[in-house]
Amino acid sequence: MKTILCYGDSLTWGYDPSGPGRHAFQDRWPSALKEALGKGVRVIAEGLNGRTTAFDDFAAGSDRNGARILPTILMSHSPLELVVIMLGTNDMKPFLCGKAIGAKQGMRRLIDIVRGHDYPMGEAAPAILIVSPPPSCETDNPDFSLVFEGALEESAKLAQLYARLAEEAGTGFFDAGSVAHTSPLDGVHLDADNTRAIGAGLAPVVKDMLGL
């Protein structure tokens, strides 16, 4: 049995922009990935609304700093064959980071954590697949347009930056924006069809990385 950890934010949690609420379990992208991969694979969905790559959000009721929480998550779910990381959307908030290059640096930190972690029982570090989230889009939502002010331009840079990082670091890469588009209802989240599309789109890449 091969185990895959999907580490992400509200896009992994399954935030429904038409709600607010949560997509049905079968409509979340980790579930769609599991369905596409079939038997012999376990997919763990570890999504938290508002999670960043490596930036603090002191206004939140939970720790959203992905770099600080990741070691605990790795220890909890070890052994792992693959860690899929889709983060960066919340880094675009101007009061947290606001720059795509900051998200790239944060993602680099997450890669280093996965590779340098002290895994229990002498387990080897898992392979890593970094995923650039779909870019933000225009929205009339007054709250989200202010919270993510400037994200239209910056989020569009993530795919290129993450692809370059993956090449530099020797990880897998997938551009979720190639198969999914954010909803104009809030500009950052995904409807059920687009959420499922990410899981289906990731499946061939994951199969190749795991030799399935």
C-alpha positions as CSV (number, residue, x, y, z in Angstrom):
1,M,0.0,0.0,0.0
2,K,1.5,3.3,-1.1
3,T,0.5,6.4,1.0
4,I,0.2,9.9,-0.4
5,L,-0.1,13.0,1.7
6,C,-2.0,16.0,0.1
7,Y,-0.9,19.1,2.0
8,G,-2.8,22.2,1.2
9,D,-5.2,25.0,2.1
10,S,-8.9,25.6,1.5
11,L,-8.6,24.3,-2.1
12,T,-7.6,20.9,-0.6
13,W,-10.1,21.2,2.3
14,G,-12.9,21.7,-0.3
15,Y,-14.2,25.2,0.3
16,D,-17.3,25.8,-1.7
17,P,-17.5,29.4,-3.0
18,S,-21.3,29.1,-3.5
19,G,-21.8,28.3,0.2
20,P,-19.8,29.2,2.2
21,G,-19.5,25.5,3.0
22,R,-17.6,22.4,2.0
23,H,-17.8,20.3,-1.1
24,A,-19.0,16.8,-0.7
25,F,-16.2,14.3,0.1
26,Q,-16.3,12.8,-3.4
27,D,-15.9,16.2,-5.0
28,R,-12.6,17.2,-3.2
29,W,-9.5,16.8,-5.3
30,P,-7.7,14.3,-3.1
31,S,-10.8,12.1,-3.3
32,A,-10.8,12.4,-7.1
33,L,-7.1,11.5,-7.1
34,K,-7.8,8.4,-5.1
35,E,-10.6,7.4,-7.4
36,A,-8.3,7.8,-10.4
37,L,-5.4,5.9,-8.9
38,G,-7.5,2.9,-7.8
39,K,-6.6,0.1,-5.4
40,G,-3.2,-0.1,-3.6
41,V,-3.0,3.6,-2.8
42,R,-4.1,5.5,0.3
43,V,-4.6,9.3,-0.1
44,I,-4.6,11.5,3.0
45,A,-6.2,14.9,2.6
46,E,-4.6,17.5,4.9
47,G,-6.2,20.8,4.0
48,L,-6.6,23.8,6.2
49,N,-8.4,27.0,5.3
50,G,-6.0,29.9,5.1
51,R,-2.8,27.8,5.3
52,T,0.2,29.5,3.8
53,T,3.6,28.1,2.8
54,A,5.5,29.7,5.6
55,F,3.9,32.9,6.7
56,D,2.1,33.7,10.0
57,D,-1.5,34.8,10.2
58,F,-2.0,36.1,13.7
59,A,-5.7,37.0,13.0
60,A,-6.5,33.3,12.6
61,G,-7.9,30.9,15.2
62,S,-5.4,28.1,14.2
63,D,-1.8,28.0,13.1
64,R,-1.8,28.6,9.4
65,N,1.9,28.5,8.9
66,G,2.5,25.5,6.7
67,A,6.2,25.2,7.5
68,R,5.7,25.1,11.2
69,I,2.9,22.4,11.1
70,L,4.4,20.2,8.4
71,P,6.9,18.3,10.6
72,T,4.1,17.2,12.9
73,I,2.0,16.1,10.0
74,L,4.9,14.1,8.4
75,M,5.5,12.3,11.7
76,S,1.8,11.6,12.2
77,H,1.3,9.9,8.8
78,S,4.6,8.3,8.2
79,P,5.6,6.2,6.3
80,L,4.8,8.2,3.1
81,E,5.8,7.5,-0.5
82,L,4.7,10.9,-1.8
83,V,3.9,14.4,-0.5
84,V,1.8,16.6,-2.8
85,I,1.9,20.2,-1.8
86,M,-0.5,22.8,-3.2
87,L,-0.1,26.0,-1.4
88,G,0.5,29.7,-2.3
89,T,-2.9,31.1,-2.7
90,N,-3.0,32.6,0.8
91,D,0.5,33.9,0.5
92,M,-1.0,36.4,-2.0
93,K,-2.8,38.2,0.8
94,P,-0.9,41.6,1.0
95,F,-0.9,41.6,4.8
96,L,0.8,38.2,4.9
97,C,3.2,38.3,2.0
98,G,1.5,39.5,-1.2
99,K,4.3,38.4,-3.6
100,A,4.6,35.2,-5.7
101,I,8.3,35.2,-5.1
102,G,7.6,34.9,-1.4
103,A,5.4,31.8,-2.0
104,K,8.3,30.3,-4.0
105,Q,10.6,30.8,-1.1
106,G,8.1,29.4,1.2
107,M,7.6,26.3,-1.0
108,R,11.4,25.9,-1.1
109,R,11.3,25.8,2.7
110,L,8.6,23.1,2.7
111,I,10.7,21.0,0.3
112,D,13.6,21.2,2.7
113,I,11.4,20.2,5.6
114,V,10.1,17.1,3.8
115,R,13.6,16.0,2.8
116,G,15.3,16.8,6.1
117,H,12.7,15.5,8.5
118,D,13.7,12.9,11.1
119,Y,11.2,10.2,10.1
120,P,10.4,7.4,12.6
121,M,11.7,3.9,12.3
122,G,14.4,5.1,9.8
123,E,11.9,5.6,7.0
124,A,13.2,7.3,3.9
125,A,12.0,10.7,2.9
126,P,9.0,10.6,0.4
127,A,9.1,12.0,-3.1
128,I,7.6,15.5,-3.5
129,L,5.2,16.9,-6.0
130,I,4.6,20.6,-5.9
131,V,1.4,22.0,-7.4
132,S,0.8,25.7,-8.4
133,P,-2.8,26.6,-7.5
134,P,-5.1,28.1,-10.2
135,P,-4.6,31.8,-10.5
136,S,-7.1,34.2,-8.9
137,C,-9.8,35.7,-11.1
138,E,-11.9,38.9,-11.1
139,T,-14.7,38.9,-8.5
140,D,-17.4,41.3,-7.3
141,N,-17.1,39.9,-3.8
142,P,-16.2,42.9,-1.7
143,D,-14.4,41.0,1.1
144,F,-12.4,38.7,-1.0
145,S,-11.4,41.4,-3.5
146,L,-9.9,43.4,-0.6
147,V,-8.3,40.4,1.2
148,F,-6.6,39.3,-2.0
149,E,-5.9,42.8,-3.4
150,G,-3.1,42.5,-6.0
151,A,-3.5,38.7,-6.2
152,L,-4.6,38.7,-9.9
153,E,-1.2,39.8,-11.0
154,E,0.9,37.9,-8.5
155,S,-0.9,34.6,-8.5
156,A,-0.5,34.4,-12.3
157,K,3.3,34.2,-11.7
158,L,3.1,31.1,-9.4
159,A,3.1,28.4,-12.1
160,Q,6.3,29.7,-13.7
161,L,8.1,30.2,-10.4
162,Y,7.1,26.8,-9.1
163,A,8.1,25.0,-12.3
164,R,11.5,26.6,-12.0
165,L,11.7,25.6,-8.4
166,A,10.8,22.0,-9.2
167,E,13.5,21.9,-11.8
168,E,16.1,23.4,-9.4
169,A,15.1,21.1,-6.5
170,G,14.4,17.9,-8.4
171,T,10.7,17.5,-7.5
172,G,7.7,16.8,-9.5
173,F,5.5,19.7,-10.7
174,F,1.9,20.2,-11.9
175,D,0.1,23.4,-12.9
176,A,-3.4,23.1,-11.5
177,G,-4.3,26.1,-13.6
178,S,-3.9,24.0,-16.7
179,V,-7.0,22.0,-15.7
180,A,-9.0,24.2,-13.3
181,H,-10.2,27.8,-13.0
182,T,-11.2,29.8,-9.9
183,S,-14.8,30.9,-9.4
184,P,-15.8,34.5,-10.0
185,L,-18.0,34.1,-6.9
186,D,-15.0,35.0,-4.7
187,G,-12.0,34.9,-7.1
188,V,-9.9,32.2,-5.3
189,H,-12.0,29.1,-4.7
190,L,-13.2,26.3,-7.0
191,D,-16.6,24.9,-7.8
192,A,-17.0,21.1,-7.6
193,D,-16.2,20.4,-11.2
194,N,-12.9,22.3,-11.1
195,T,-12.0,20.8,-7.8
196,R,-12.4,17.3,-9.2
197,A,-10.5,18.2,-12.3
198,I,-7.4,18.8,-10.2
199,G,-7.5,15.3,-8.8
200,A,-8.0,13.8,-12.2
201,G,-5.3,15.9,-13.7
202,L,-2.8,14.9,-11.1
203,A,-3.4,11.2,-11.5
204,P,-1.0,10.6,-14.5
205,V,1.8,12.5,-12.8
206,V,1.4,10.7,-9.6
207,K,1.3,7.3,-11.3
208,D,4.5,8.1,-13.1
209,M,6.2,9.3,-10.0
210,L,5.2,6.2,-8.0
211,G,5.6,3.7,-10.8
212,L,2.0,2.6,-10.8
